[in-house]
Amino acid sequence: MTQLITEGLVRLDANLGASSTEVINRMAAAVVDAGRAVDVDALAADGIAREAKTSTGVPGGIAIPHCRSAAVTEPTLAMARLAPPVDFGAKDGPADLVFFIAAPEGADKEHLGLLSKLARSLVKKDFTAALRAARTPAEIVELVEQAVGAPVPTAVGAAGAAPAAPAAPAASATETARPSLIAVTACPTGIAHTYMAADSLAEAAKEAGVDLHVETQGSSGATALAPEVIAAASAVIFAVDVDVREKERFAGKPVIQSPVKRGIDEPAEMIREALAAAKDPNARRVSSTADVSGHDTMEAGEGIGAKLKRALLTGVSYMIPFVAGGGLLIALGFLLGGYDIALDGKADAILTGNTLFNLPEGGLALYLGAVAFKIGALSMGFLVPALAGYIAYALADRPGIAPGFTAGAVAGFMGAGFIGGLVGGLLAGWFAHWLGTLAAPRWLRGLMPVVIIPLLASIFASGLMFLLLGGPIAGLSAGLNSWLSGMSGAAALVLGLILGLMMGFDLGGPVNKVAYSFAVAGLGTGTVANQAPWQIMAAVMAAGMVPPLAMALATVLDRKRFSLSERENGKAAWLLGASFISEGAIPFAAADPLRVIPASMVGAGITGAMIMATGVTSQAPHGGIFVFFAIGNLVMFVVSILVGTVVSALAVLALKRFATRKAVA
């Protein structure tokens, strides 16, 4: 196996800068110089983005910045002994020992296990003392290889977990049994903090005379705690930055939850809090719906805004496959069956009474086009319900899915669209979460997550959509549609600009959908003599393609301005934008709305104006560049999109560079 660290990756008594960002940049450069990564900026950006989520400084003058990055070619450790020390966010001051852990996205469990062993060795004082005393890089390499080569003790019933406190001798009749606790540790990357928190908690439990069994939900693998161990525990500790897997296993246990870093910084306090919770009949308990993450995480420092943002991003991530697959199938349907297959129920008529062995008059291509279009349309029909359903899931776990989907379906039925789905999902999720916090009789607990909560939350959220919220949102959409219709006689360029701004504003939301509906509604009235409806359709489609294409281009032009997940979304956005799926830009807008949305509107507005001014037409209501056969003046269609894409990409990069506060070193 390739060495994780070499002498060339060690810096002793070095000045690598005055801030954590500078240190990470210099250590990323060392990894690239060693031939273990291909892009300094990308690797440094990923490390800095991980640092921004949770500082990696830990007690004892140590920091472990780490990340997974597509720029890394093999698992690597870089080590620096800093002079002077640099602040990495630890409570006891700056760090003089820094290990930069760089893992490729596809790292195998064996390598990740070795990286995790190193991280947990850093909580051992004799190891860190030896690192500080080493005089040559060769000594550092030898110390690290000894650390990662040593076997890691495991907790009872949890392979790969933290070492448990030693078993107590059998208690006599007059002795009191030692208290027993269980813990779960997990961090976003699952490499360092997961295991360091486990070891810190185990050591604190040992000093407190407590039996502790830890389940590490990290990337190097772990075995779940045995059911009998969970049953015997008097309380559970969740030291996590991500959702606990299979939380329902711990239902009914008193719970203490904090970010994973607190398990490293304050393990003794968490042990004491867990022991106190075990004796408190009013202590918070893991709900029978397996949802503790929302409330407890917010109590541990996550604000309501952060929780809402996380829920919205969850909904969007689950929604995108419906949009992507559906949009491409619709485009394929147009290519095979003609653009008019979407008009006047033609696809339904073709599919009714016909099969592959009884083809319609138009032949096989028309029939397959109708099949592809219908599958795509049905997939796109899940957009709002899926968005709402998985927003609710993020807030209330599985009991929130059914009421969320139902509220989203109601929003679609009432014409409330994307915003209606957001509202419905939030209402369903929060109400389901609240129901899960209520104390229920033991005989009713089994019915709560599968019957009671979905029923009541569906009535609450969908009822509000029907009775109060759906109508006003749908009315707003109708009013905007009427206003647009009244502007049909205005200058073509101004109308194209307005339609483009609307398409770039909420990326598939009500305003976007109003502009799109306005274009589609008039599509059937276009003729050779009156091509205005076809021009409006072209302006709407071209403008809607700009935001995702612009975000994809921006991630290529300046990678370090975007997180790893945004760069991955950027790869998908090329295809989504080309297919006229504006929702491909939603992940970027959700993470940075004040910069992404204005930039998207500028480029989309310019594209819409250019389309109308040059007389480009589209007789297809969807499909993007894949319905080129239905586009009039295809060259200007492409040029207009390219201009808008470049303008939006440059605008968002300029805003990210200049319209932001500088990080404090």
Secondary structure, 3 states (H helix, E strand, C coil): CCCCCCHHHEEEEECCCCCHHHHHHHHHHHHHHCCCECCHHHHHHHHHHHHHHCCCEECCCEECCEEEECCECCCEEEEEEEEEEECCCCCCCCEEEEEEEEEECCCCHHHHHHHHHHHHHCCCHHHHHHHHHCCCHHHHHHHHHHHHHCCCCCECCECCCCCCCCCCCCCCCCCCCCCEEEEEEECCCCCCHHHHHHHHHHHHHHHHCCEEEEEECCCCCCCCCCHHHHHHCCEEEEEECCCCCCHHHHCCCEEEEECHHHHHHCHHHHHHHHHHHHHCCCCCECCCCCCCHHHHHHHCCCCHHHHHHHHHHHHHHHHHHHHHHHHHHHHHHHHHHCHHHHCCCHHHHHHCCCECCECCCCCHHHHHHHHHHHHHHHHHCCHHHHHHHHHHHHHHCHHHHHHHHHHHHHHHHCCCHHHHHHHHHHHHHHHHHHHHHCCCCHHHHCCHHHHHHHHHHHHHHHHHHHHHHHHHHHHHHHHHHHHHHHCCCCCHHHHHHHHHHHHHHCCCCHHHHHHHHHHHHHHCCCCCCCCHHHHHHHHHHHHHHHHHHHHHHHHHHCHHHCCHHHHHHHHHHHHHHHCCCHHHHHHHHHHCHHHHHHHHHHHHHHHHHHHHHHCCEECCCCCHHHHHHHEECHHHHHHHHHHHHHHHHHHHHHHHHHCCCCCCC
